[in-house]
């Protein structure tokens, strides 16, 4: 039996969405939940594109109230924000 998207843990789904936006991450480098994503190439434009990708993946609009300066700092921050988004929808 194949897994559906909802069977995949949220953190894994978010990691898969974030990885293509990290220009400086070496393919063999492991990404931890606390790694600083801006140091790995997530700039302001990539953050906007990531925001759209997250909204599409989770079928929810991310309220401006949830977006802070640190929202895209790490996988842990993004996961926390998306848990709030999904819980509120």
Secondary structure as GFF3:
##gff-version 3
##sequence-region A 1 89
A	DSSP	three_ten_helix	5	7	.	.	.	ID=ss1
A	DSSP	alpha_helix	10	19	.	.	.	ID=ss2
A	DSSP	three_ten_helix	38	40	.	.	.	ID=ss3
A	DSSP	alpha_helix	44	58	.	.	.	ID=ss4
A	DSSP	three_ten_helix	64	66	.	.	.	ID=ss5
A	DSSP	alpha_helix	75	88	.	.	.	ID=ss6
###
